[in-house]
Amino acid sequence: MNFDTWIIFIFTLYAVSIIPGPSMIIALTHGMQYGAKATMATAFGNTVASCLQAIVSIAGLGVIIATSGTVFMAIKYLGAIYLIYLGIMLWRSPAWDMQKRSQGNKRDKAPLRKMFNQGFVIAIGNPKAIVFFTALFPQFLTAQSTSFTHYALMVLVTCSSAFICAMLYAIGGHKITQLLKTYNISKLINKITGGFFVSGGLGIMLSSR
């Protein structure tokens, strides 16, 4: 690809990645609850999943998933069930003490492994991402741009967009906590986020593809 084509490719990936979805919402929520620095674990989980999806697409397996109803639906339903489960857990989780945080007290200890796993599972449980990559990548490939280096750069751009966009949401969540001074508001945030995940999971299960 020439320079102009690379710019379009990068812009397209970042534009799609920044759209609010389950992966970005969990990064926002973790940013509010644990801070932006700790939420790097969530962003890494999202990034690893996105990288694997990009590699699968480039390897041609994305075509199999896109055309195999059984494989596609299996991944789809597992991802939806996990979203519903996570939504229920968020809905039932206790409020965070925003007042203490705003006074500079130490945040809740961040369960980094759990945060990574949540970021990874939410992202990997979206088979439409593989279908999207499978449809997108060929638009930026030519007979002269099929080298390993070219593919590696495309995956690298995909990884960077996943990580940077998740961290932007995490930083946004961290900033929000500085504006919220009441204790009960975080309980409302948990319920809104939990409701979003449950609704999203149900929507995925009810959608035809």
Contacts in CASP RR format, 6 or more apart in sequence:
PFRMAT RR
TARGET T0000
AUTHOR 0000-0000-0000
METHOD contacts of the structure
MODEL  1
MNFDTWIIFIFTLYAVSIIPGPSMIIALTHGMQYGAKATMATAFGNTVAS
CLQAIVSIAGLGVIIATSGTVFMAIKYLGAIYLIYLGIMLWRSPAWDMQK
RSQGNKRDKAPLRKMFNQGFVIAIGNPKAIVFFTALFPQFLTAQSTSFTH
YALMVLVTCSSAFICAMLYAIGGHKITQLLKTYNISKLINKITGGFFVSG
GLGIMLSSR
1 9 0 8 1.000
1 140 0 8 1.000
1 141 0 8 1.000
1 142 0 8 1.000
1 145 0 8 1.000
1 150 0 8 1.000
5 140 0 8 1.000
8 140 0 8 1.000
9 140 0 8 1.000
9 154 0 8 1.000
9 157 0 8 1.000
10 157 0 8 1.000
10 161 0 8 1.000
12 136 0 8 1.000
13 136 0 8 1.000
13 157 0 8 1.000
13 158 0 8 1.000
13 161 0 8 1.000
14 161 0 8 1.000
14 164 0 8 1.000
14 165 0 8 1.000
16 132 0 8 1.000
17 161 0 8 1.000
17 162 0 8 1.000
17 164 0 8 1.000
17 165 0 8 1.000
18 24 0 8 1.000
18 165 0 8 1.000
18 168 0 8 1.000
22 83 0 8 1.000
22 122 0 8 1.000
22 126 0 8 1.000
22 196 0 8 1.000
22 197 0 8 1.000
22 200 0 8 1.000
23 46 0 8 1.000
23 119 0 8 1.000
23 122 0 8 1.000
23 123 0 8 1.000
23 126 0 8 1.000
23 162 0 8 1.000
23 166 0 8 1.000
24 165 0 8 1.000
24 166 0 8 1.000
24 169 0 8 1.000
25 169 0 8 1.000
25 193 0 8 1.000
25 196 0 8 1.000
25 197 0 8 1.000
26 42 0 8 1.000
26 86 0 8 1.000
26 118 0 8 1.000
26 119 0 8 1.000
26 122 0 8 1.000
27 39 0 8 1.000
27 42 0 8 1.000
27 43 0 8 1.000
27 46 0 8 1.000
27 119 0 8 1.000
27 166 0 8 1.000
27 167 0 8 1.000
27 169 0 8 1.000
27 170 0 8 1.000
28 169 0 8 1.000
28 170 0 8 1.000
28 172 0 8 1.000
28 173 0 8 1.000
28 193 0 8 1.000
29 90 0 8 1.000
29 173 0 8 1.000
29 189 0 8 1.000
29 193 0 8 1.000
30 38 0 8 1.000
30 39 0 8 1.000
30 42 0 8 1.000
30 110 0 8 1.000
30 115 0 8 1.000
30 118 0 8 1.000
30 170 0 8 1.000
31 38 0 8 1.000
31 39 0 8 1.000
31 42 0 8 1.000
31 169 0 8 1.000
31 170 0 8 1.000
31 171 0 8 1.000
31 172 0 8 1.000
31 173 0 8 1.000
31 174 0 8 1.000
31 177 0 8 1.000
32 96 0 8 1.000
32 173 0 8 1.000
32 174 0 8 1.000
32 176 0 8 1.000
32 177 0 8 1.000
32 186 0 8 1.000
32 189 0 8 1.000
33 96 0 8 1.000
33 107 0 8 1.000
33 108 0 8 1.000
33 186 0 8 1.000
34 107 0 8 1.000
34 108 0 8 1.000
34 110 0 8 1.000
34 115 0 8 1.000
35 107 0 8 1.000
35 110 0 8 1.000
35 170 0 8 1.000
35 173 0 8 1.000
35 174 0 8 1.000
35 177 0 8 1.000
36 167 0 8 1.000
36 170 0 8 1.000
36 171 0 8 1.000
36 172 0 8 1.000
36 173 0 8 1.000
36 174 0 8 1.000
38 107 0 8 1.000
38 110 0 8 1.000
38 112 0 8 1.000
38 115 0 8 1.000
39 110 0 8 1.000
39 115 0 8 1.000
39 166 0 8 1.000
39 167 0 8 1.000
39 170 0 8 1.000
39 174 0 8 1.000
40 167 0 8 1.000
40 170 0 8 1.000
41 110 0 8 1.000
41 112 0 8 1.000
41 113 0 8 1.000
41 115 0 8 1.000
41 116 0 8 1.000
42 115 0 8 1.000
42 116 0 8 1.000
42 118 0 8 1.000
42 119 0 8 1.000
42 166 0 8 1.000
42 170 0 8 1.000
43 119 0 8 1.000
43 162 0 8 1.000
43 163 0 8 1.000
43 166 0 8 1.000
43 167 0 8 1.000
43 170 0 8 1.000
44 116 0 8 1.000
44 163 0 8 1.000
45 116 0 8 1.000
45 117 0 8 1.000
45 119 0 8 1.000
45 120 0 8 1.000
45 123 0 8 1.000
46 119 0 8 1.000
46 120 0 8 1.000
46 122 0 8 1.000
46 123 0 8 1.000
46 162 0 8 1.000
46 163 0 8 1.000
46 166 0 8 1.000
47 159 0 8 1.000
47 162 0 8 1.000
47 163 0 8 1.000
47 166 0 8 1.000
48 120 0 8 1.000
49 119 0 8 1.000
49 120 0 8 1.000
49 121 0 8 1.000
49 122 0 8 1.000
49 123 0 8 1.000
49 124 0 8 1.000
49 125 0 8 1.000
49 162 0 8 1.000
50 123 0 8 1.000
50 129 0 8 1.000
50 158 0 8 1.000
50 159 0 8 1.000
50 161 0 8 1.000
50 162 0 8 1.000
51 155 0 8 1.000
51 158 0 8 1.000
51 159 0 8 1.000
51 162 0 8 1.000
52 124 0 8 1.000
53 123 0 8 1.000
53 124 0 8 1.000
53 129 0 8 1.000
53 130 0 8 1.000
53 133 0 8 1.000
54 133 0 8 1.000
54 137 0 8 1.000
54 154 0 8 1.000
54 155 0 8 1.000
54 158 0 8 1.000
54 159 0 8 1.000
55 155 0 8 1.000
56 62 0 8 1.000
56 65 0 8 1.000
56 130 0 8 1.000
56 133 0 8 1.000
57 130 0 8 1.000
57 133 0 8 1.000
57 134 0 8 1.000
57 137 0 8 1.000
58 133 0 8 1.000
58 137 0 8 1.000
58 151 0 8 1.000
58 154 0 8 1.000
58 155 0 8 1.000
60 134 0 8 1.000
61 130 0 8 1.000
62 130 0 8 1.000
62 131 0 8 1.000
62 133 0 8 1.000
62 134 0 8 1.000
63 134 0 8 1.000
64 71 0 8 1.000
65 71 0 8 1.000
65 72 0 8 1.000
65 75 0 8 1.000
65 127 0 8 1.000
65 130 0 8 1.000
65 131 0 8 1.000
65 134 0 8 1.000
66 72 0 8 1.000
66 130 0 8 1.000
66 131 0 8 1.000
66 134 0 8 1.000
71 127 0 8 1.000
72 127 0 8 1.000
72 131 0 8 1.000
72 209 0 8 1.000
75 125 0 8 1.000
75 127 0 8 1.000
76 125 0 8 1.000
76 127 0 8 1.000
76 128 0 8 1.000
76 204 0 8 1.000
76 205 0 8 1.000
77 204 0 8 1.000
77 205 0 8 1.000
78 125 0 8 1.000
79 121 0 8 1.000
79 122 0 8 1.000
79 125 0 8 1.000
79 126 0 8 1.000
79 201 0 8 1.000
79 204 0 8 1.000
80 200 0 8 1.000
80 201 0 8 1.000
80 202 0 8 1.000
80 203 0 8 1.000
80 204 0 8 1.000
80 205 0 8 1.000
81 201 0 8 1.000
81 205 0 8 1.000
82 121 0 8 1.000
82 122 0 8 1.000
82 125 0 8 1.000
83 122 0 8 1.000
83 197 0 8 1.000
83 198 0 8 1.000
83 200 0 8 1.000
83 201 0 8 1.000
83 204 0 8 1.000
84 197 0 8 1.000
84 198 0 8 1.000
84 201 0 8 1.000
84 202 0 8 1.000
86 118 0 8 1.000
86 122 0 8 1.000
86 194 0 8 1.000
86 197 0 8 1.000
87 193 0 8 1.000
87 194 0 8 1.000
87 195 0 8 1.000
87 196 0 8 1.000
87 197 0 8 1.000
87 198 0 8 1.000
88 194 0 8 1.000
88 198 0 8 1.000
90 190 0 8 1.000
90 191 0 8 1.000
90 193 0 8 1.000
90 194 0 8 1.000
90 195 0 8 1.000
90 197 0 8 1.000
91 190 0 8 1.000
91 191 0 8 1.000
91 194 0 8 1.000
91 195 0 8 1.000
91 198 0 8 1.000
93 190 0 8 1.000
94 187 0 8 1.000
95 183 0 8 1.000
95 184 0 8 1.000
95 186 0 8 1.000
95 187 0 8 1.000
95 190 0 8 1.000
96 108 0 8 1.000
96 186 0 8 1.000
97 183 0 8 1.000
98 177 0 8 1.000
98 180 0 8 1.000
98 181 0 8 1.000
98 182 0 8 1.000
98 183 0 8 1.000
98 185 0 8 1.000
98 186 0 8 1.000
99 181 0 8 1.000
99 182 0 8 1.000
99 183 0 8 1.000
101 107 0 8 1.000
101 177 0 8 1.000
102 177 0 8 1.000
102 178 0 8 1.000
102 180 0 8 1.000
102 181 0 8 1.000
123 129 0 8 1.000
123 162 0 8 1.000
133 158 0 8 1.000
137 154 0 8 1.000
140 154 0 8 1.000
141 150 0 8 1.000
180 186 0 8 1.000
END
